[in-house]
Amino acid sequence: MKALLCRQHGLPDSLVVDEIDDPVADAGEVVVDVRAAGVNFPDVLIIQNKYQAKPALPFAPGAEFSGVVSAVGSGVTDRRIGDRVIGSVTFGAFAEKVKLPASRTFKMPDSLDFERGAAFLLTYGTSYHALVDRAQLTAGETLLVLGAAGGVGLAAIEIGKALGARVIAAASSAEKLAVCREHGADDFIDYTSEDLRERLRAITTGRGPDVIYDPVGGSYAEPAFRSIAWRGRYLVIGFANGEIPKMPLNLALLKGASIVGVFWGQYTQLEPQRFQSDVETMFGWIAQGRLNPHVSARYRLAEGARALEHLLARRATGKVIVLP
């Protein structure tokens, strides 16, 4: 089979497409013919050896996919050849086939096609875990989403609206904010042309957001946290900006606020039954039209390096996918 391989650590232009052996399903595993694979920020980190997972070279990046089960290992009873599934792995999805534990796959609902299926699991799973479990966001509260036009950002907007929250989207251009509007955001901040704190003060009449969803880090983290409401929850999702902010902890004291870590990958490993329940709930919301994964760019496997470059350049809205 063909795979997009990282043979040496570096930027996306160091990746190569090459032939490798087809995977074989061991006990408890399935092999899936990949129809589409989602591109996520950890993919950019893992090929540079900057991610917490450090696979041996060579390896194919890619952490989520949709496809069709083509082989089933011994002991697997709830997956069959021909099942349409989505799944997540730490790496390996930028290939024509991927193998993984059957328990890491989910049968796709009829309302989900392969492209949107590949854009769903990591972004919506992360955002659901963050907002429902970690922040316990409730109807009537105000949610600020930083980096709102990205994959996890748009997912957070839709999930926030499904929970009954007022959602403020912050992004770096009018074009990106227009996409946020299409996905249900109520208020908007262009933080390249507007003062984040002043705009938040105006939108919330001085109260501030109850929950801040931050997948970006960098220079906007502290001013956002300074604006948080009393008993607010600041969600640490990731650091797409590349800079891990150093937050003055006196701010948490003064606001009675919480800084809450969100590590979705570890959550799925340590609490698999809750993870399963999360996905089933979101499948129901997809069927109701409340969630709609947004795919903004598509690349063939031979162009896979360009897909990662697209994300690294922060040109993407929603998800970029690779089509083997």
C-alpha positions in Angstrom: 0.0 0.0 0.0 1.0 3.7 -0.3 1.6 5.8 2.7 2.8 9.4 3.4 6.0 8.7 5.4 8.1 10.7 7.9 11.5 9.2 7.4 13.3 12.0 9.1 12.0 14.6 11.5 11.2 18.0 10.0 8.6 20.2 8.3 6.0 18.8 5.9 8.2 19.2 2.8 10.3 16.3 4.2 7.5 13.8 3.9 7.5 11.3 1.1 4.9 8.9 -0.4 6.2 5.4 -0.6 5.1 1.7 -0.7 5.0 -0.2 2.5 3.6 -3.6 3.5 -0.1 -3.9 4.0 -1.1 -4.1 7.7 -2.4 -7.4 9.1 -5.1 -7.4 11.8 -3.9 -9.1 15.0 -6.3 -10.3 17.8 -8.8 -7.6 18.7 -7.8 -5.4 15.7 -9.3 -4.4 12.4 -7.8 -3.1 9.2 -9.6 -0.2 7.5 -9.3 0.9 3.9 -9.0 4.7 4.4 -11.4 6.8 2.4 -10.4 10.1 4.0 -8.1 11.3 6.8 -8.4 14.5 8.9 -5.4 16.8 9.3 -4.8 18.0 12.9 -2.3 20.3 14.5 -0.6 17.4 16.4 0.2 15.9 13.0 2.5 18.9 12.4 4.1 18.5 15.7 4.7 14.7 15.6 6.7 14.9 12.3 9.0 17.5 14.0 9.4 15.3 17.1 7.7 18.0 19.2 4.7 15.9 20.3 4.4 13.8 23.4 4.1 10.7 21.3 7.3 9.9 19.6 6.9 7.0 17.1 10.0 5.2 15.7 11.0 6.3 12.2 9.7 5.8 9.6 6.0 6.3 10.3 2.9 7.8 8.6 1.4 10.7 10.5 -2.4 11.1 10.6 -4.6 10.6 13.7 -8.2 10.3 12.4 -9.9 8.7 9.5 -13.0 7.3 7.9 -13.2 4.2 5.8 -14.4 0.6 5.3 -13.3 -2.4 7.4 -11.4 -4.8 5.1 -10.1 -7.3 7.7 -11.0 -8.4 11.2 -8.7 -10.1 13.7 -9.6 -12.9 16.0 -11.9 -12.1 18.9 -13.6 -9.2 17.2 -17.3 -9.7 17.2 -18.8 -6.2 16.8 -17.1 -5.2 13.5 -17.5 -6.9 10.2 -15.9 -6.6 6.8 -17.7 -3.8 4.9 -18.6 -1.7 8.0 -18.3 2.0 7.4 -16.3 3.4 10.4 -14.5 6.3 11.8 -11.5 5.9 14.1 -8.6 7.5 15.8 -4.9 6.5 16.2 -1.9 8.3 17.4 -0.3 8.1 13.9 -0.7 6.0 10.7 -3.9 7.4 9.1 -2.2 9.1 6.1 -2.1 5.8 4.2 -4.3 3.6 2.1 -4.9 1.3 5.0 -4.6 1.5 8.8 -4.9 -1.1 11.5 -6.0 -0.4 15.1 -8.0 -1.9 18.0 -11.6 -2.5 17.0 -12.6 -0.6 20.2 -11.1 2.6 18.7 -13.6 2.6 15.8 -17.2 3.7 15.6 -19.8 2.7 13.0 -20.7 5.8 11.0 -24.3 6.9 11.0 -26.0 7.1 7.6 -26.1 10.9 8.0 -22.3 11.1 7.9 -20.3 10.8 4.7 -16.6 9.8 4.5 -15.3 13.4 4.2 -17.2 14.8 7.1 -16.6 11.6 9.1 -12.8 12.2 8.8 -13.4 15.7 10.1 -15.4 14.7 13.1 -13.8 12.6 15.8 -10.8 14.5 17.2 -12.2 18.0 16.9 -15.7 17.3 18.1 -14.5 14.8 20.6 -12.1 17.3 22.1 -14.6 20.1 22.2 -17.4 18.0 23.7 -15.1 16.7 26.4 -13.9 20.2 27.1 -17.2 21.9 27.2 -19.4 19.2 28.7 -17.1 17.4 31.1 -14.3 19.8 32.0 -16.1 23.1 31.9 -19.7 21.9 32.6 -21.0 24.6 30.3 -24.7 25.3 30.9 -27.5 27.0 29.0 -27.5 30.7 29.3 -23.8 31.0 30.0 -21.4 32.9 27.7 -18.6 31.0 25.9 -15.6 32.7 24.2 -13.9 30.6 21.6 -10.4 31.7 20.5 -9.1 30.5 17.2 -12.8 30.0 16.4 -12.5 29.3 12.7 -10.2 26.3 13.1 -11.4 22.7 13.4 -11.8 22.5 17.1 -13.0 26.1 17.2 -16.0 25.5 14.9 -16.8 22.3 16.8 -16.8 24.3 20.0 -19.1 26.9 18.5 -21.6 24.2 17.4 -21.4 22.3 20.7 -21.7 25.5 22.7 -24.9 26.4 20.8 -26.3 22.9 21.2 -25.8 23.3 25.0 -27.7 26.6 24.9 -24.8 29.0 25.5 -24.2 32.4 24.0 -21.0 32.0 21.8 -18.5 34.7 21.1 -16.1 33.8 18.2 -12.7 35.4 18.1 -10.6 34.9 14.9 -8.0 36.7 12.8 -10.0 38.0 9.8 -13.4 39.0 8.7 -13.4 36.0 6.3 -12.8 33.5 9.2 -15.5 35.2 11.3 -18.0 34.8 8.4 -17.5 31.0 8.7 -18.0 31.2 12.4 -21.3 33.1 11.8 -22.4 30.3 9.4 -21.8 27.7 12.2 -23.9 29.6 14.7 -21.7 32.1 16.7 -23.6 35.0 18.2 -20.9 37.7 18.5 -17.6 38.3 16.9 -14.1 39.7 17.6 -11.4 40.2 15.0 -8.5 40.3 17.4 -6.1 41.6 14.7 -8.0 44.8 14.4 -10.0 45.1 17.7 -8.8 45.2 21.3 -9.8 41.8 22.8 -10.5 43.0 26.3 -12.4 46.1 25.3 -14.6 44.2 22.8 -15.3 41.5 25.4 -16.3 44.2 28.0 -18.7 45.7 25.4 -20.3 42.4 24.4 -20.8 41.1 27.9 -21.6 44.5 29.5 -18.5 44.2 31.7 -19.2 40.7 33.1 -16.9 38.7 30.9 -17.3 35.1 29.5 -18.1 32.2 31.8 -16.0 29.8 29.8 -13.0 30.5 27.6 -12.0 27.8 25.0 -8.3 28.4 24.0 -6.6 26.1 21.5 -4.2 28.9 20.5 -2.1 30.0 23.5 0.3 32.9 22.8 -0.3 36.5 23.4 -4.2 36.5 23.6 -4.3 34.0 26.5 -3.6 36.5 29.3 -5.9 39.3 28.1 -8.7 36.8 27.6 -8.2 35.4 31.1 -8.2 38.9 32.6 -11.7 39.3 31.1 -13.2 36.1 32.5 -16.3 36.2 34.6 -16.5 35.4 38.3 -16.2 31.6 38.7 -15.2 31.3 35.1 -13.4 28.3 33.6 -10.4 28.7 31.3 -9.9 25.7 29.1 -6.4 24.9 28.0 -6.9 23.0 24.7 -3.5 23.5 23.0 -0.9 25.9 21.7 -1.4 26.3 17.9 0.4 29.7 18.2 3.5 27.8 19.2 3.9 29.8 22.5 2.9 28.3 25.8 1.6 31.3 27.8 2.8 32.0 31.4 -0.4 32.9 33.2 -0.2 35.1 36.4 -2.0 32.8 39.0 -3.2 35.8 40.9 -5.8 36.3 38.2 -7.3 32.9 39.1 -7.5 34.0 42.7 -9.1 37.4 42.0 -11.8 36.0 39.7 -12.4 32.8 41.7 -11.7 31.2 38.3 -10.3 27.8 37.2 -7.6 26.9 34.7 -8.7 23.6 33.4 -6.6 21.2 31.3 -8.1 19.3 28.4 -6.2 16.2 27.3 -8.7 14.4 25.1 -6.4 11.6 24.0 -5.6 10.5 27.5 -9.3 10.8 28.4 -10.3 8.4 25.6 -7.7 5.9 27.0 -8.6 6.2 30.7 -12.3 6.6 30.4 -13.4 4.7 27.3 -17.0 4.2 28.3 -17.5 7.9 28.7 -15.8 8.5 25.4 -18.2 6.0 23.8 -21.2 7.9 25.3 -19.9 11.2 24.1 -19.7 10.0 20.5 -23.1 8.4 20.6 -24.6 11.7 21.9 -22.9 13.7 19.1 -24.0 11.2 16.5 -27.5 12.0 17.6 -26.8 15.7 17.2 -25.5 15.2 13.7 -28.7 13.4 12.8 -30.6 16.4 14.1 -28.6 18.8 12.1 -27.0 20.5 15.1 -23.5 19.5 14.2 -22.0 19.9 10.7 -18.3 19.3 10.3 -16.8 21.8 7.9 -14.2 20.7 5.3 -12.4 23.6 3.7 -9.6 21.9 1.7 -9.0 18.4 0.2 -5.6 16.9 -0.9 -4.7 13.6 -2.4 -2.2 11.4 -0.6 0.5 12.5 -3.1 -0.2 16.1 -2.0 -0.3 15.2 1.7 2.7 17.5 2.6 0.7 20.4 1.2 -2.2 19.5 3.4 0.0 19.9 6.5 1.6 23.1 5.1 -2.0 24.5 4.6 -2.7 23.9 8.3 0.7 25.2 9.5 0.2 28.4 7.5 -3.1 29.0 9.4 -5.0 29.3 6.2 -7.5 26.6 7.1 -11.0 27.1 8.3 -12.6 24.0 9.8 -10.8 20.8 8.6 -8.3 19.9 5.9 -8.5 16.3 4.8 -6.3 13.9 2.9 -7.9 11.5 0.4 -5.9 8.3 -0.3 
